[in-house]
Amino acid sequence: MSSLTELSGGPALRQERRVVTEIPGPKSRELLARKQAAVANGVGTVLPVFVQRAGGGIVEDVDGNALIDFGSGIAVTSVGNSAEAVVRRTTEQLTRFTHTCAMVTPYEGYVEVCEELARLTPGDHPKKSALFNSGAEAVENAVKIARYATGRQAVVVFEHGYHGRTNLTMALTAKNMPYKHGFGPFAPEIYRVPVAYPYRWLTGPENCAQEAAAQAIDLITKDIGAENVAAMLIEPLQGEGGFIEPAKGFLPRMAEFAEQHGIVFVADEIQSGFCRTGQWFASEDEGLVPDLITTAKGIAGGLPLAAVTGRAELMDAAHTGGLGGTYGGNPVACAAALGAIETMRELDLPARARRIEEIMKPRLRALADRFALIGEVRGRGAMLAIELVHPGTKEPAPEATAAVAVACHRAGLLVLTAGTYGNVLRFLPPLVIGEDLLTEGLDILEGALSEA
Ligand SMILES: *Cc1c(COP(=O)(O)O)cnc(C)c1O
């Protein structure tokens, strides 16, 4: 087997942190001024260093700084940047053709990706897929499919859920700022119910799963009528909402309720899928077999691709021509997905994600013992987070969270924040990151927490 760095874009780039200017450096600041003049303000920036190259666990900027990557471009480059198989397959595809539109004249790569999705996603029932460009588009299409197949309109979503930035997916998303604020009116027939968030469940974590499920089911039954619900849509491990792991038992109970009432159970695995949580899909942890599953982010090593995969009879319900899009399943993006999946198999990336958890979680727990600022450590595999609170309370500490993130950035560690209350630091390293970089990143985090 080839080595981790060889297959993960690593060889082109020394796997070593290097901070040679202030962050951002002079060249990045110059580019930032140009960005401010030319790019809409609504498009934000977490860390304004301009990237020159990236690979393995390193992001190198135009000033020559090399940052440790705990973000993977938001859980996208799980196989690393410019992973060998992704580059090989996309390059080969680029020289043959770049686009025909799969709805006009199809090509093998599209079919091959759908065959892989049928093999890799949970459940051994007959499955089919349709490919799109972005996660939001996949979620929109899952709703279209569920509505068509059931002849019903209502969609049930959950507190802290995130599903995208298009009009329908804004409506499906819980958090107002920054995703929805000022962008209404939103699509109708969306109903939000409680999720089992153990850390913040008022009666404590013990009864959280049962009580949250009872409340959610009561609301669905009373306010909507289960017979009017087309789909129930949930992230099995919530991403933007703050890496909330619904208390064990909650998801199976909701899936069971959905099944009993002919509701299409949709797992949004756009962030948690493709090896991120130590399984191919986070649904596997509780043995869930979703009717439909949406994927994107980690699927194609950085190229834009998304999918809806699910029960063949549901996927086939809509009339021919009812699903699609000009670029959906672009041949270069499909080649990238096949390269990414090849890499995941070759390097056994689910095992790598579990190893990352093994290294990181005990360190994060030790930090939580030392710093009262850390209210909870949670997550699975290489999808881990700490929730920051005012010491001695559960009151969210978004200012401290932002300060710790900035201190990490200055020291050469790229971390992201998340959470409904903006008080979660989330860690999404590429699954191919070297263990030395992982440890060094945690040292930097420790230093940043000491400062805060
Ligand atoms: C990122 C994300 C989306 C939206 O995907 P885009 O590609 O940004 O449109 C939807 N659902 C979840 C769970 C996500 O993390």
The ligand as an SDF file (V2000), in Angstrom:
LIG
                    3D

 15 15  0  0  0  0  0  0  0  0999 V2000
  -22.8370   22.2470    4.0210 C   0  0  0  0  0  0  0  0  0  0  0  0
  -24.1200   21.5710    4.2750 C   0  0  0  0  0  0  0  0  0  0  0  0
  -25.2170   21.7250    3.4120 C   0  0  0  0  0  0  0  0  0  0  0  0
  -25.1720   22.6370    2.2160 C   0  0  0  0  0  0  0  0  0  0  0  0
  -24.2230   22.2490    1.2820 O   0  0  0  0  0  0  0  0  0  0  0  0
  -23.7150   23.3200    0.1910 P   0  0  0  0  0  0  0  0  0  0  0  0
  -22.8240   22.5090   -0.7070 O   0  0  0  0  0  0  0  0  0  0  0  0
  -23.0010   24.3820    0.9260 O   0  0  0  0  0  0  0  0  0  0  0  0
  -24.9230   23.8160   -0.5100 O   0  0  0  0  0  0  0  0  0  0  0  0
  -26.3660   21.0230    3.6940 C   0  0  0  0  0  0  0  0  0  0  0  0
  -26.4420   20.2090    4.7500 N   0  0  0  0  0  0  0  0  0  0  0  0
  -25.4180   20.0350    5.5990 C   0  0  0  0  0  0  0  0  0  0  0  0
  -25.5550   19.0930    6.7460 C   0  0  0  0  0  0  0  0  0  0  0  0
  -24.2240   20.7270    5.4000 C   0  0  0  0  0  0  0  0  0  0  0  0
  -23.2060   20.5850    6.2640 O   0  0  0  0  0  0  0  0  0  0  0  0
  1  2  1  0
  2  3  1  0
  2 14  2  0
  3  4  1  0
  3 10  2  0
  4  5  1  0
  5  6  1  0
  6  7  2  0
  6  8  1  0
  6  9  1  0
 10 11  1  0
 11 12  2  0
 12 13  1  0
 12 14  1  0
 14 15  1  0
M  END
$$$$
